[in-house]
Amino acid sequence: MKLRNRNLDPERIADFECFRSGILELIVGNSPLTEVLNEIVIGIETLNPTMICTVVLVENSKIKMGAAPSLPKIYNDAIEGVTIGPEVGSCGTAAYTGKRVIVEDISKSPLWKNFKNIALSVGLFSCWSEPIRSHKKEVIGTFAIYHKEILSPSEFDIFIITETADLVSIAIEKSIVSERLTESEGRFRNFFEKNSSVMLIIEPNSGEIINANQAAVAYYGYPHEVLTKMKIDEINTLPSEQVKEERMRALSEERSYFSFPHKLANGITKQVEVYSTPIETNNRHLLFSIVHDVTERKTAEEKVKSLLSEKELILREVHHRIKNNMTILYNLLDLQAGSQTNVDVQNSLKDATSRIKTMSLLYDKLYSGKGFSESALDEYLIPLSEQVISLFPYPVKLNTEITKQQLSAEQLQAIGIITNELLTNSLKYAREPNKDLIITIKTWREGQNFQILISDNGKGFDPKMSNPENLGFGLTLVTMLLQQIQGTLSFQGNKGAEYQIKFPISKPHL
C-alpha cells in the first residue's frame, strides 16, 4: 500500500476549480445528463490519470450505471440492477448506509465478498465511494474512484471525491427539474393548443399578445401570425389605461374575473368574460387568460330585465285598479248598510265592508311598496288594527308588540282577514260597561314558526263554545284561512278572550 501526500496542492486545486466551472456551464446550458456525467468522470480521470471513476445512480434501491466510460463492459453489466445493501461493494454499501466507504484492498474487504472476483478479474484493487445526496438529503447515487493498485486516499483525494459528488448532485437535480419543467410545459402546450376555449397569453405591462390558441384564432378572426403581433388594447374597446389597470389587478392576483367588450376582425363587438391568472415562463411574468363569449347571455339578461320592468309596471297597474275597485265596492256596501233598517242585515253588510277594507289595506301596502311578493308584518298589521278599531264609536286602548318579520303576500292577506275577524269579535262582544276595553296584539318567532297572540280584557266566552263552528261565520272563516297558510289556532275565554295563531314562516305550497 502506497502512502499519499496529505498536503493540498494549490495548482491542483486551481485545475479542479477550472474543471468544475466548465461542468457548471454544461449544467446551466441544459446539456443532457448523460453527457454531463460522462464529462465529469472523464474530467476527473484527466486531472488524475491513475483514477478510474464512475457515477452510479440509485433507482428503486437498485444500482443503475450513470457514467463509467473507463470501466470494462463486463464489470458494468455485472453490477447493473444489483440491489443496494450492507455488503454490495463500495458503491452499494455507500448508497445503502449514506456514508463514505473507503476500501483500500478489494481482495480482503468483506464488503466485496460477492463481487471481488469480477473486480479483480478486470484489474480493480481499491475503490472509494461517496454518497450523492439530493437537496432533501436523500441518497440518489454514488461517485466512486477505482485504482489498479491497493491504495488509500490522500487529503486531496477526499477533497476530489466529496466535491465531485456535490457537482454530480447539482447535475442530477438540475436534470430532474428540467425534465419536470419540460413535461409540465408539454402538458400546458397540449392543453393550450388543443383546448376548445379561447385562450391568450398576454404581457401585462405592454398588453402584447404573446400567444393565442387555435380557438382564439377562430374566434377573433385574425391569422395566428397577425393576432400574436397585436396588443389586447386593439381588441378590448375600453380605454387603454383602464384595460392596463385591470391587467395589473390580474397580475397582482387582486382580481381574476373581468367583463369586457371585445372587437372581432369583422368589426362586430362581443361581450366576454375573462378569467386571468399570472404565470411565469422563461423568467417572464405573463397573464394566462381564458375568454368566454357571453353576448347571448347578456342580451338575454337585458331582455329579462326589460320584461321584469314591464311586468312590474303591469302588476302595479293591476293592483292599483283592484284597490280602486275595492274602494268602490266598500263605499257601495257601506252606503247599502246605512240604508238598511234591519239590524241583522246592516251588521252583515258592515262585516263585509270591514273584510273588504282589510284586503284593500293590503293591496294599498303592496301597491306603494318596492315589491309585490312580500312585506313587513308591522307595516301592515298596525295600521290595519287601528283602522278596524276606528270603526267603533267607543274608546279602545290598543297595545302592540309586532316584529318586522317579512311575510309573503298570501300570508299577509290571510293574517289581515284573521286579525280583522278576531278584533271585530272583541270589539263587538268583549266590552264591559264599567271598564275600558284593552286589546293586545303580540307577534314573535320561534324557530321556523311564527306566532301571533290577540287578546282582550273583556268578559270572555263560555268554554263549552270551544268548537269554531259554534262561534259563527267569523271564526269559521279564520279556520279556513289558517288551513291555507298551514297554521293552527288555539283560544280560551276564561279571563277575557285570547287567540293564539301559529304558522310556518316559509311560504306554504297552496
Secondary structure, 3 states (H helix, E strand, C coil): CECCCCCCCHHHHHHHHHHHHHHHHHHHCCCCHHHHHHHHHHHHHHHCCCCEEEEEEEECCEEEEEECCCCCHHHHHHHCCCECCCCCHHHHHHHHHCCCEEECCHHHCHHHCCCHHHHHHCCCCEEEEEEEECCCCCEEEEEEEEECCCECCCHHHHHHHHHHHHHHHHHHHHHHHHHHHHHHHHHHHHHHHHCCCEEEEECCCCCEEEEECHHHHHHHCCCHHHHCCCEHHHCECCCHHHHHHHHHHHHCCCCCEEEEEEECCCCCEEEEEEEEEEEEECCEEEEEEEEEECHHHHHHHHHHHHHHHHHHHHHHHHHHHHHHHHHHHHHHHHHHHHCCCCHHHHHHHHHHHHHHHHHHHHHHHHHHCCCCCEEEHHHHHHHHHHHHHHCCCCCEEEEEECCCCEEEHHHHHHHHHHHHHHHHHHHHHCCECCECEEEEEEEEEECCEEEEEEEECCCCCCHHHCCHHHHCHHHHHHHHHHHHCCCEEEEECCCCCEEEEEEECCCCCC
